[in-house]
Amino acid sequence: MTLKEIIERFTIFDLYEKRVITDDYAELVFYNKDLDEWSKIFVDIFGPAKKPKGVKTTQEDLDLTNNYGGVYDSQTLFKKEDNGVIKIAMLWPWQSGDYTTLKIIFLKNKTEA
């Protein structure tokens, strides 16, 4: 599944902000009123969260996400490896409780190069 195909799955929802969309990186902000529905799609695409919200972040998770702002205990990380590409999605809830920043990144798997 390409990043464009993943983004198309979310077009049914209103976005607060579309920051960046390229072939291997997307950054969007969505309304938390739709969080449960967004989460169902993430699980469908990536499987269960690798690091659910509220779970302590491992060093492996930090190493994987560090170049994109990292992922911390209050945030969620999804990860799936597919045909030499590591696909990750990070959910960063805003302190206001109204929005969540979503970052989706496709990384070439260096161990398969």
Buried (B, 14 or more C-beta within 10 A) or exposed (E): EEBEEBBEBBEEBEBBEEEEEEEEBBBBBBBBEBBEEBBEBBEEBBEEBBBEBEBEBEEEBBEBBEEBEBBBEEBBBBBBEEEEBBBBBBBBBEEEEEBBBBBBBBBEEEEEE
